[in-house]
Structure formats: C-alpha cells, structure tokens
Amino acid sequence: MHLDAVFWGSIISVLLAVIIIGYLVFKVIRLMNEDAERHKSEQQPH
C-alpha cells in the first residue's frame, strides 16, 4: 500500500510537471506567433 501511494504520487507529480511545461511552451509559442503577425501587419517604420 505504501509503495502504491509513493508510485501514484510520483506519477501525478510527473504528469503535473508535463502539463505545466506543455502549457507554458504553448503560451510562449502563441505569443511569438501573435508577435510575428503583428510585425507582419505593421510593416511601416515608426
């Protein structure tokens, strides 16, 4: 029983880490894409 708790705890921790990292990477990629679109639409120099 104790080993099961440790096992599931580590699996849940790994899953949470993967989800958080994936979410951050997704947000960064989306921000970079939005920036690229913005730069494409404002070609005129400021």
Contact map, one row per residue, 1 for C-alpha under 8 A:
1111100000000000000000000000000000000000000000
1111110000000000000000000000000000000000000000
1111111000000000000000000000000000000000000000
1111111100000000000000000000000000000000000000
1111111110000000000000000000000000000000000000
0111111111000000000000000000000000000000000000
0011111111100000000000000000000000000000000000
0001111111110000000000000000000000000000000000
0000111111111000000000000000000000000000000000
0000011111111100000000000000000000000000000000
0000001111111110000000000000000000000000000000
0000000111111111000000000000000000000000000000
0000000011111111100000000000000000000000000000
0000000001111111110000000000000000000000000000
0000000000111111111000000000000000000000000000
0000000000011111111100000000000000000000000000
0000000000001111111110000000000000000000000000
0000000000000111111111000000000000000000000000
0000000000000011111111100000000000000000000000
0000000000000001111111110000000000000000000000
0000000000000000111111111000000000000000000000
0000000000000000011111111100000000000000000000
0000000000000000001111111110000000000000000000
0000000000000000000111111111000000000000000000
0000000000000000000011111111100000000000000000
0000000000000000000001111111110000000000000000
0000000000000000000000111111111000000000000000
0000000000000000000000011111111100000000000000
0000000000000000000000001111111110000000000000
0000000000000000000000000111111111000000000000
0000000000000000000000000011111111100000000000
0000000000000000000000000001111111110000000000
0000000000000000000000000000111111111000000000
0000000000000000000000000000011111111100000000
0000000000000000000000000000001111111110000000
0000000000000000000000000000000111111111000000
0000000000000000000000000000000011111111100000
0000000000000000000000000000000001111111110000
0000000000000000000000000000000000111111111000
0000000000000000000000000000000000011111111000
0000000000000000000000000000000000001111111000
0000000000000000000000000000000000000111111110
0000000000000000000000000000000000000011111110
0000000000000000000000000000000000000000011111
0000000000000000000000000000000000000000011111
0000000000000000000000000000000000000000000111
